[in-house]
Amino acid sequence: MSTLPPGTEVSIRSDTLRRLNFPPPREAVLLVAVHEAALRAPGNLHTQLIGLLQGDLVWAGALSEHLLTVVSEGGGDPRQLLGDAVGVGPRLWDLVWPTELVVEWGPLGTIYRGERPWIVIGAVTGGDLLAVPLNEASNPKWFTPTLTQDEVQMPGSSKDSQLELSHVWSLPRSLEALGWVVPEARDRVLAALRSYF
């Protein structure tokens, strides 16, 4: 299970950092912002990170704890900063295709793997996108709200899907929108996002 409590300051190991396609800004302070329930998930070292510059949220990424080094034990829970960034921004509900999260694969643990569509759920300071990957709706959980095939408009969409809310990443705002979540589904999904974050 995840062992680092929210608020812990960490750094990403250099061998991992150089393989990330969407790394944090070099000067960013990285804090654990994992959901409390993850601290009770056996056999899973997955955690959520946020990056701050002068107190502003500028980056998010989800990694395994074994890819991190603890800088200092923190106080408080920075997760609210992530929650405040959800549901905002001009690109909210866009569907984007960022390609892989890493340059090359190896023992990178729980970095979300595979080229797949992501749904924009918010924005960080500076305008980059806050997004989560879509997965097949084969194993829905309380933290993976589902969308029917009719609720996601994109070329070739033919399956129900779920939003993997424990894998939040910030992605470049330059990514082109390839689809969207239909308006009829947005209030329901936003309520699920608010509940989780």
C-alpha positions, 0 to 999 in steps of 0.5 A: 500500500502507499506509505507516504502520507499527504504533504510529504515532499519528494523528488523523482529519481533522476533515472525516472525523471529523464524518461518522463514525457511530461516532467514537472518544472525543474524548480517545482516543489513536489508533494504527495497528494494521494487520496487517504484511501490509497494508504489502505490499498494493499500491494499497491505503491501508487501515489499522486503527486503535485508540483508547486511553484510559489504556492501555485499548482503547476504540475500533477503526475501519478507514480509509484513510491519506489520511484521517489525519494523523500525530501522531508516529512510534510504537514497538512494535506495539499490535496485541496490544491488539486481539488481546486484545479478540477472543474475549471478552465476553457478546455474542460471536458475535451478529449486529448491523446497525449501518447505515452507518458514515458519515453521508454518503458522499463520497471516504472511501476504504476505509471499509466501505460498505453496510448489512449484518450484522456479527458480534461478535468481541469487546469493548472496555473499557466493553462496546462491541462489537468487530465485523467485517462479513459479505460475500458469499463471492465472494472469500475470502482467508486473512484472510476466514474463511467461514461457510456459510448454515447457520452464520449464523442470521438472518432471510433468511440464504441465502448463504455469507459471509465475515468481513472481518477487516481492517475491525474497528470498535467498535459501540455495545453497545446494538445489538440482536442479530438473529442469531448464529453457530451453536455448531458453527462458533465454534471454527473461526472463533475459531481463524481470529481468533486466527491473524489477530490 
